[in-house]
Amino acid sequence: MGGTSKLLLCAAASVLAGTMPALSAWQPQKPIEFIATAGPGGGTDNIARAVQNIITKYKLTDQPIVVVNKGGGSGAEGYVYGKASAGDPYKVIFGTSNAWQQPLVSKVAFNYTDLTPIAAMAQDEFLLWVKQDSPFKTAGDYLKAAASGDFKMGGAQSKDTDEVLTRMIEKTGKVKLTYIPFKSGAETAVQLAGGHLDSHVNNPSESLGQWRGGTQRPLCVFSPKRLPQGAKVTATEGWGDVPTCAEQGLDIKQYEQPRTVWLPGKVTPDQAAFYVDLMKKVQATPEWKDYIEKTSQVDTFLTGAEFDKFIKEDLEHVKQVAGEQGWLVK
């Protein structure tokens, strides 16, 4: 074969190679487990199931996906399970900032460095909620009443984001609150509806049904500006009608919770890259946009160095609050 013919064959092979997927790219070959590090109905469970539904609808993988709740120990159960599954790319852990916060404040058998970070997919807002028939119309009313009595504040899990926010409310509002932890925001909402709590600090998605059903309502949102309006939740109100806490006299301008995705440690770069790409495909769908709007979250996507930078910055903030509370593990 002449030199010119060889060059043409090489060029054709190069073009074909560029149009075909790399043979080394990893693809799952058996069912995948999504581990939600919280109880059913909470924000972590909700996002795991939203992602599962989108992947299934668009056939983004040909393998079935099952969601398993492992919320014991304020979510530590799920992370320890992930740590014990080192090298297994069929275990995908859904969590929050508790992946790196918990080891700071509790003697748990894992560290976030035992896991492989995939992405932070959303920032979830926090609101201060009270019963529908509560006499409090503003956060200022709430703080005045809380200053004169023993108020019960509910939240998801102990020494986690909900309790950190509760302690910030105490400090800023100069009140004392009895914090009562539950397995999930959904369980917390049920307790408030039943009159067992005076308030809680749920994310929008965790109390959406209760607000719509008339058992509880938000007083304010911990955001520098009001949330996007979106569709009405009740007959007359939507998320954009909720005042900010700062404008009502509770000067905590912003408090959010990242929704994070992890694999166990010791997976291969190809396996991690598959899930980064999978989550990007999920985020590009109209169903994801609808999920973000209905739950009034902030759409984001942090991976790689950006995600690592975010974790390290948040760790510094949590160390300060945990230190003030005497929570830091020695």
Secondary structure, 3 states (H helix, E strand, C coil): CCHHHHHHHHHHHHHHHHHCCCCCCCCCCCCEEEEECCCCCCHHHHHHHHHHHHHHHHCCCCCCEEEEECCCCCCHHHHHHHHHCCCCCCEEEEECCHHHHHHHHCCCCCCHHHEEEEEEEEEEECEEEEECCCCCCCHHHHHHHHCCCCEEEEEECCCCHHHHHHHHHHHHHCCCEEEEEECCHHHHHHHHHCCCCCEECCCHHHHHHHHHHCCEEEEEECCCCCCCCCCCCCCCCCHHHCCECHHHCCCCCCCEEEEEEEEECCCCHHHHHHHHHHHHHHHCCHHHHHHHHHCCCEEEEECHHHHHHHHHHHHHHHHHHHHHHCCCCC
